[in-house]
Amino acid sequence: MIAAPALLRNASSHCASLGSRLMRLLFLLVLLVAGLAACSSAPTNHGEVKGESFHSRELLQSDSNRMATLAMKQNLQNLFVIMDKLYRRNPAEWKKTATSREAAITYVRIAVTERQPWHELQGKRDVAALSLALQPEFEGDRVAAFIYAAADMLITSHGGRTSFTLVDGLEPQHVFNAARNLEIANWILNSRKAASGQPLLLSNQMSEEANNLSFEREMGKIIGRLDLIADYTTERYRRSVIGYAQGLVAGPFLQFLPVR
């Protein structure tokens, strides 16, 4: 027979071993729950799609009018984002226009939205202004001149309007050309040098230390929207002609038949 003290020692050892295993299982369970909670947690908030509040002018807009209006609004906003990025990388430029970067941005926005001329562009508009802003010998605020000229070129390609109604039409080729003009301007900005041998403006950055292509992404958004508007407008006009022809051809075959 096993003595009582030995039985007690064995029971105590068994309980301690069982308790240790339970503690390990409990610890693993806690890790598992924490991992599941991390996996099920909400992802990083990257914003959400928000529509605008209703305005009475929308009653005068077709779906294509609304699409063109929203695209123009976003394109101008992207240009203003580019302006802020360029001013941050080229602080000497905004000092030619205002006492602060914010004030310079405000001045350019007002000139663009109210279609006011930009004094440093010598009265030039559209592609003529864009060409002047990208000349190596230009000595004014190149950021302001570039953004103003690009915005003016976009608006001009849309018939001089930023909002569109049922009575307005777009010339697809002009919108398409605006996209190509921005591609050309982007290439010039990244390749042409000033008289000092420095880039016209510091924009994209690709080096061993870091890559910064945020300027390129914003420009790509604008070009992509312009191409979409050009394609959509062309297709809309083409489908209108096809729809009219279909009506003429199929009309005689779509007559209701008598039932009595």
C-alpha angles and dihedrals in degrees: 000000000000115000118246094243090055091050090051092049092049092047091048091049091048092050092049091051091048091048091051091052091048090051091051091049091048091050092050090048091053091050091049093050091047091050093049091048090052091050093048096045118112116273122244111293109249095172131263140252111267128186124216124253115266117269127189092237089069088074086071094051130089121208090266091048090052092047092051091046093051092045091053091049092051093045092054090046090052090051090053090050089052089050091055091048092049093048090051091053094039106038092163089070100060089048087067090061110031145357092258140027092242092053092050091051090050093051092052093046091052092048091050099044094043093041092237118161118253108235097217091058092066094235094306120141139186117004093350089061091045091052092050093048090056097048113116092229095055106121103183130088097307094189093055092043093048095048094043093049093046091050092047090050091052093049092046091052088056093055095270093295136115096189126046136206137181092280093053125089134189129221103224094204092056091052090047090050090051090058091051091047090056091050089052092046090049091052092048091049091053097044112027119089131213122237089269091059093250124121114273087243133356106244123135118032127204116170142128090267099051146339119226115181098153090116090055092050094053091048090048091055091056094047091048093052092048092052091048092051091048093049094043093049092049091048092047092054091045093049091049090059092045091048091052091050091048090053092053094047099040097036097091091050095051098064116126114249123230115258099192 
